[in-house]
C-alpha cells in the first residue's frame, strides 16, 4: 500500500512536468526506464536514491513531499528569487533588438578589421626595403595595393 501512495506522488510530479515516464526517466539520466516504471506500477517505492536524483535535477521539487506527500510538491519561492523572477523582464531583450545589436557589432568589427589590415600593410610598406622585398619574396604589385588602400 505504501508503494501505491508514493507512486501517486511521482505520477503527479511527472504529470506536472508534462512528461511521460520514459522522458522523465531519461531526464534523470537513467539509461533504462525500468526503475521509474517499477515505481509507477507499485512494484517498488520511491527510494531515497531516486528521490535525491529527482531533487538534484528538479531542484524546486520538495524532497519531503516526494517521500511522504506532506507539504507542497514544489518548494516555496524565496523572496529573493521571487523578486528576481518579477524583474527579469527588464533584462531580457527581444530577438529583434538582439539582432540589431549583433548587426551593429558586426559593422563595427568589420570596420575595425579593415582599418587594422590597412595599418598592417602600411607598416609592412614602411619596413620593406627593396633588398628585404627580394628576401621575403614580395612583388612590387603588392606595394601598389598598400598605397591604394592608403588612398581610401
N, C-alpha and C positions, 0 to 999 in steps of 0.2 A: 504494500500500500504506500509506503514512504517513497518508493521509486516513482510511482504514478504521480504523486504530488510534485516531486522535484521535476519530473519531465514536463509537467504543466507549465512551470516557470520557464523552462528552457524553450518550450514551444511558444510561449508568449513573447519571449525575447526575440526569437527567430522571426516571428510574425511582425514584431515592431521594426525589425531591421529590413523588412520586406525582402527576405531571402528564403530560399528553400534549404533543406537540411544539408544537401551536398555543397551548396555555395557557402553556407555557414561553416561547414567542416573545413573547406578549403581556405576560408578567411583566417582560420585559426592555425593554418599551416599543416594540417593533418593530411597525410598522403592518401589515406583511405577514409571514407565517411562512416565506416562501421562504428567507430566509437560514439559518434553522435546518434546514429540510427539506434544503437542499443539503449541509449538513454531515452530517446523519444518513444520507443516501443515498450519501455518499462523493464527491460531485461537488467539494466544497470541504473544506478542513481548517478547524480552529478557528483563526481569525486572532487576533492579539493584541488587536485591537479588540473582537471578540466575547468573548474571554476576560476582558478588562477590564470589559466590560458585565456579564458574569455575576458576576464577583467584586465589582463595585460593588453589585449588587442582593443577592447572596447572599454576604455578607462572610465567612461561615465556610468557603467553598469555597477550597481551596488552588490558587492560580494555576499553580504548577509542576506539580501533579498533572494539572490540566486540559490543560496544554500537552504534558506528557511522559509522564504516567502514573506518574511516580516519586513515592513517598511516599503519603500518605493523601489521600483525596478531601476530607475535612474537616480544617480546621486543628485543632490540639490546643488544648484549653481552657487558658487561663492559670489559675494558682492563684487569682487574684482573682475571675475570672469563675466558676470552679467554686464558690468559697465563696459568692458572691452567689447562684448558682442553688440551692445547697444550703439557703440560709437564706431564700430569697424567700417560702417558705410562711408564715413568721412575719408577713409584712407584708400578706398577702392576706386579705381578709375575705370571708365568704360573701355571696351575693346577699341572703340573708335579713337578715344583720347590717347590710349596707349600706342595705337598705330601711328598717329600723328607725331607723338613724341619720338618714336623709333625712326620715322622718316626724317625728322629734323636732325636726329643724331647721325643718321647715315649721310646726310648732306654735309654736316659739319666735318665728319671724319673723312669723307671723300675729298673735301676741300683741303683739309689739313694734310692728307696723304699726298695730294698733288703738289702742294707747297713744299712739303718735305722732299719730294722727288726732285723738284726744281733746285732746291738748295743743295742736295747731294750732287747733282750734275754740275752745278756751278762750282762747288768745292773740287770736284774731280778736274774740271777745266782749269782751275787755278793751279793745281799741283802737277798737271800733266805737261811736262816739257816734251819737246819733240823726241828726245832720247828715251824718256820714260814711256812715251806713246808706243815707240817701236818695241820696247822691252815687254810691255804688257799686252801688245797686240791690238791697240785701239786705233781704228782708222780715223782719218780726218773728218769723214762724214758725220761721225758721232759728235764731234766738236761743234759742227754746224747745228745739230739738234739742240745742243745745250744753249747756244746763242739764240736759237729760235724760241726756246722755252723762256728765256730771259726777256724776250721782247713782248711776251704776253701781257 
